[in-house]
C-alpha cells in the first residue's frame, strides 16, 4: 500500500437532538434525507469519494447507530465502521480513527469531516481539500478549514487569520492566530467588521504522526489511554480494552483540547458555501424560501404534506402528511414528525434539546 496516502474520517456519532422530532434515538440526523432524497451520511461519503476511495474512508459512530449506517452506506467496508462504546466528544473519536490509520500508514493524511454538513460547491470543496492535503503532507501543521462569514452568527466558533505561511494550488495557507468560542451578537458583529475572522467549520486535515504528537503534548492522559489501545484493538481483548479506555477518557473536543493551545495550526479559506445544519433555523437558511421568507419541507418518502401560510413570514414548516396552516405568524418553526409536533420561535431552535431532557425526566420514552 502506498504510504503517505489520504484517508477520510467522518464523525457520525451525534444524536441530532436539535432536529427533534424528526431525528430520534433510533433515527439520528445523519441517516435522514434532510437536504435531498438521500441521507446526509450518504451525501458526505459520495462527496469525498472522488478524492478518497471507500476502503480508505472511516466512519466513527455510536454502537447503537452502526446497523443504521451500514444500511445507508453499504459502499464502505464493514470493518471501517468504528463504534465508540460511549460518546466522549471529538478528541477521543479522532484518536480511535487515528489508531486504525496509523497502523497502515504512520504518515497517512487524515481528512476529518462531519456527517451532517451542507456543502454548496463540490468542486470548490475538493479544491480546498487538495490544497490542505498538499500542505499537511509536507509540513508539520494541523490544518483547519475556515469559512467566510455571511453574517454575525453566534452559533459558530471563529478563527482569527494570522500571517501567510504558503501558497498551494492557488490558495493561501495562513497561520491560525487564535480561536474564539461562540460569541455574543455584538462580538460577532465586531469580528465581521475587522475582516480578520473566519467561521470554524470543524473540518481538519493533518498527518497522523503530527496529530499524535499534538495529543501527547496537550492531552497526555488521553494519549496514554488511546495509544495503549493500538496493541489490543482487533484482538479478543479489544472490545473490553476499548470500553475501559473510554470509561476513563475525558470528554473533550479536539478544538478545545488541542487546536486552541497548539502553535502549529494552519488555516485555509474554504472555497465553498457551508452550513453545519445544526438546527431547524439553520436548515431554514439553506432551503429556498418563498417571497415572504417562508420555507416548506415535505416528507420525501411519502411525497405528502402541505403548508398554507397566510400573512406569515420567516417561518419554517415541515409536514409529514398533515396540512399545516399558519395565520399571521412570524419567524416560527412548526415540525410534524411521527407521534410529535414541535412549535417554537425561530430564534430559539437551539433549545430543542431541552425538550428531550424534559421527556427523559418524565419517562416519556416513546417520543425520544
N, C-alpha and C positions, 0 to 999 in steps of 0.2 A: 504493500500500500504506500502511496506517495506520502512523504512526510511534509509537515507544514501545510497540511490540507485545511480546507474550510469546512466547519461544522456549524449547524444551526441548532440552537437550543430554544425551544418555545415553552414559555411558562404558561401552564394551563390549569392551575390548581384552584383558582378563585371560585367562590360560590356565586358571584354575581348578585349579591344581596340587594344592590341598589336598582336591579331590574325586576324585583318582585312586583307583581305576582306572576309575570311570565317566566322568570327564572326561579326555579325551585331547587331543593336539595338534590333531587334525582334528575334534574334537568337544568344544569348550570348554564350560564350565559354563553359560554364558548361553544356549546352544541346547538344553539338556537340560530335560526335563519334571520338574524336581526337586520342585516344590511342587504341581503339578496335572497335568492331561493336556496342557497347553500349555507351551511353553518359557518360561524366565524372561524373555528379551528380549521375547517376545510379550506377556507379562503386564505388563511395565513400560510398553510402548507403549500398551496398552489402558487402563492405569491413568491415564495422563496425557492421553489423547485427549479426555475431556470438557472439558478446560481449554485444551489446545493442539492445533490441527489438525495432521494428518500433514505437511502441507507446511512446517510450522514446527518440526518435530522433526528434530534432527540426531543421528546415531549416529557416535561416534568409535571406531574399532576397528583391529585389525591387518590388514594387507593379506591375510594368509593366511585371515582369517575373513570377508572381505566376501561371498564366494559363499554361505557357510552362513547368514549373517544375511539376505541378500537372499531366500533361500528361506523363512526364518522370518517375516519381516515385509514382505511384498510391499506393504502399505499405505503404506510410507514411500517417497517418491521416490528413485530410484536415486542421483541426484546429492546426496542428503542423507546418504549413507553416506560418511564421511570416513575414508580409510585412512592410518594412520601407517606410514611405512616401517620404523620400529623403535620399540619401547616406550621411553618416556622419563619415565614416571610421569605424574601428573595435571596438573602445571602446563603443560607443552608441549601436552598433549592438549586442555586447555581453551582455550589460545591459538589452536590450529588452528580450533576451533569458533567462537571469538570473531571471527576474521578474516571468516568467512562471514557471521555475523550483523551485524557492524559495517558491512559493505558495504551491506547492505539498510537498516539502521536503527541509526545511531550511538548512539542512546539506548535500543536494544532491551533488554528484560529477559531475562536468561538464567536458566532454572531448570535446575540441574545435578543429575542423578540417576545412579545406578549401575544396571547391567542385572541385578544379582543380589541385590537386597534383598527381604526379606519385609516386606510392609506389611499389617497386620492389619485396618485400618479405612479403606476407600477414601474414605468421606465425610469422615472426620477428616483424611485426607491432603490432600484438595482444599481443605478449610477452612484448613489450615495454610499451604499454598502460596499461596492467595489473599491471606491476611494478609501473608505475606512479600513478595509481588509488590507489593501496595499500598504498603508501606513503602519497598521498594527503588526503586520508580518515582519517588518524590518526594524521597528522601533519598540522600545520597552515602555509603551504607554497603554493606559486603559482609555479607550476611545468611547465617547458618548455622542449620540446624535441629538442636536438641538433643533427646535422648530421655531421659525419666525412667528412671534405672537400676532394674532389677528385682533386682539382686544385685551383688556385688562382682566384676564382670567384669574380668579382666586383659588381655583381648584387644582392648579398645576404648580409644580416647583419651577424655579427659574435658575439658569446658569449664566454667570457673568463671563463675557468674552474677554480673553486675555491676548497676549502678543501672538504674532504669526509664528508658527513652528515650521510649516512646509506647505507646498502646493502639490497636490496629487490628482490626476485625472481632471484637471481644471478646477478643482475645489480647494478652498483654503482650509488648512488644519490649524486650529488655534489652541492655545493653552486655555483650559477651563480655569478661570481665575478664582471663582467662588460659586458655591451652591447656596440657593436661598429657598427655604421652605415655603409652603403655600402662604402667600402674603395676604394682608388686608387689601381692600379695594384701593385705598389711597396709595399704598406701597406699590401695588401692581401698576397703577397709572404712572407712578414715578419711574418705575423700571422701563416702561414703554417710552417715556419721554427721552430717556438717555440714549436709546437705541443700542445699548450695550448688553442686553439680556435676550436669551432665547428660552423657550419652554423646554423643560426636561422631558423628553419623550419616553424615557425608560427603556430605550434600545441601546445596546452596547456592543462593542467589538474589541476583543483582546486575545492575545495568545494565552494558552492555559498556564504556561510557566510564569508569565507576568502576573496573571490573576492569583495563582497560588502564593507567590511572593507577597502580594498585597494582603491576602488573607492572613498569612503568617505574621506580617508586621502589625496589622491593625486589629485583627480578631484572632489572637493566638489561641484562645480556648476553643473556638470553632475550628481552627486549623487542626489542632491536635485530635479532636473528635472525628472530623471528616477524613483527614488523611489516614487515620487508623483504619478506616473502612476499606481502603483500597485493597488490602490483602484478603478481606473476607467476603466482599460482595461477589456473588456468583458461586459461592461455596454453600454447603449445607448450613453453615453458621451465619450466612449473610443476612437473612431476614431478621434474626434476633439481634445481630450486631447493629443493623440499621435502626431498629426500634430503640435500642439502648442509646445510641448516639443522638437520635432526635429527642429523646426524653431529656437529655442534658443540654441540648443545643439552645443557645439564646435565640429568641425570636427577633431578628434584626434585618433591616433592609440593606442591600448592597450599597445603596446611596448613602445612607446614614453611617453605616459601619465602615465603609471603605472610601467611596468617592469623595465625600466631604472632607476627608482627612489627607488623602494622598496628594502628592505634589506632581505626579506624572499622569495627570488626566488631560486628555486632548478632546477637542470639540470640533465637530463638523456640522455645518448647517444643512439640514435636511432639504433635499430638492423635491419635496412633495408635500401636498396638504395632508394634515394629520389630525386625528382626534382620538382620545383614548376611550370614547364611548363608555364613560364611567357612570352615566346616569341617564334617566329619561330626558332631562333637559339637554344633555349633550347630544343625544340622538336627534332631538328636535332641530339642532343646528346643522345636522348632516342631511336630513330629509329635505326635499324640495318643498317649500311652503307655498300656500296659495297667496293671493294678493293681499290677504289680511294677516299673513304670517302664521297661519294655522297649518299643522302637519297632520296628515291622516295615515295610519298604518293599519293594514288589514291582514288577517290570517292568510299566509301564503299557501299553507297546506290545503285548506278548505275553500280558498278563494271567496270567503264570505266576510261579512262585516260592512257596516255603513256608518257614516258620520254625517250629521246635519248640524251645521254650526251657524246660528243666526246672530247677527250683531255681536260676534265674538272675534277676538284677535289674539295672536300669540299663543294659541293653545295647541297641545299635542294630544291626539286621541288614538288609541289602539283598540280595535274591536276584533273579537274572535267569532262573531256571528250575530250579535245583537246590534240593533240600531242604537247609536249613542247620539243624543241630541243635546246641544248646548244653546242657551239663550243668554245673551248679554254677559258672557264670561270673558275674562282677560287673563292671559298668562296662566292657564290652568292645564294640569295633566290629568287625563282620565284613561285608565288602562283596564280593560277586561281580559282576564285570562283564567281559564279553568273555573274553579269554585270561588274566585275572589275578584273584587273590584277595588281599584286604587283611585282616589281623587286627592290631589294636593296642588298647592301653588307651585308654579314652575321653579321659582327661586328656592324652594325647599325640597327639591327632588333628591338632594344628597342625604336627606334624613329618612329615606325609606327604610334603611336598615334598622331604624328604631322600631318600626312595626314588627319586624321579625323577632327582635329581642322581647317585645311585649307578648307576641304569640307564644314564644318559648316559656315565658313566665306563667302564662295562663294555661299551658298544656294543650294549646290548640294546634297540635302537630299536623293535622290533616291539611293545614294551609301553608306549611313550610316547604 
